[in-house]
C-alpha cells in the first residue's frame, strides 16, 4: 500500500514542478522509490543522474562528477546538431 501511495505522491509533485524530499530511517525504501521514478516515470525532457555518496565524498568530487557529465552531454548535443 505504501508503495502505491508514495509513487502517486512523487508523480504528482514532479508533474506540478514541485520539489520532493523523502526522509526516514535507514532501509525504508527512499532510494528505491526515487530510482524507480527516475528510471521510468519522467518525461523525455528530464535526464536523471545518479551519484553515490559516502563519508569520503567531498564537495569537489561531486562538482567534478557533475561538470564531467554536463560537458559530455553538451558535446554529444553538439555532435547531433552538426
Secondary structure, DSSP 8 states (H G I E B T S, - for coil): -HHHHHHHHHHHHHHTT-------STTSSHHHHHHHHHHHSS-TT---------TT--HHHHHHHHHHHHHHHHHHHHHHH-
